[in-house]
Amino acid sequence: MEHGAMSETEYDSKLAQLDRLLNDPDVKMEPALVWSLLDELAAPAGRAR
């Protein structure tokens, strides 16, 4: 299954990175990166990046 313009593997990788940023106390919070990942993950199919 494709998520927007990214493959399932790319989607899962970005989702895991977001999860670490939000939930791992040893990872420094980077708000700009969180918003960037959320934007990419929420992109509808066919939206150019």
C-alpha positions in Angstrom: 0.0 0.0 0.0 1.3 3.4 -0.9 1.0 6.5 1.3 1.0 9.6 -0.8 4.1 9.6 -3.0 6.2 7.4 -0.6 6.4 3.7 -0.3 5.2 1.7 2.7 8.8 1.3 3.9 9.4 5.1 3.8 6.1 5.8 5.5 6.9 3.3 8.3 10.4 4.8 8.7 9.0 8.3 9.1 6.3 7.1 11.5 9.0 5.4 13.6 11.1 8.5 13.6 8.1 10.6 14.7 7.3 8.1 17.4 10.9 8.3 18.8 10.8 12.1 18.7 7.6 12.2 20.7 8.0 9.3 23.1 11.7 8.6 23.7 12.9 10.7 26.7 16.5 10.3 25.5 15.8 11.9 22.1 16.0 15.7 21.9 12.7 17.3 20.9 13.0 19.0 17.5 9.6 20.8 16.8 10.5 21.7 13.2 11.3 18.1 12.4 8.1 16.9 14.1 6.0 19.3 12.0 7.9 18.3 8.9 7.3 14.6 9.5 3.6 15.2 10.2 3.3 17.2 7.0 4.9 14.4 5.0 2.9 11.6 6.7 -0.4 13.5 6.1 0.3 14.3 2.4 -2.6 13.0 0.3 -1.8 10.6 -2.6 -0.4 12.4 -5.6 0.8 15.5 -3.7 4.3 16.5 -5.0 7.0 16.9 -2.4 
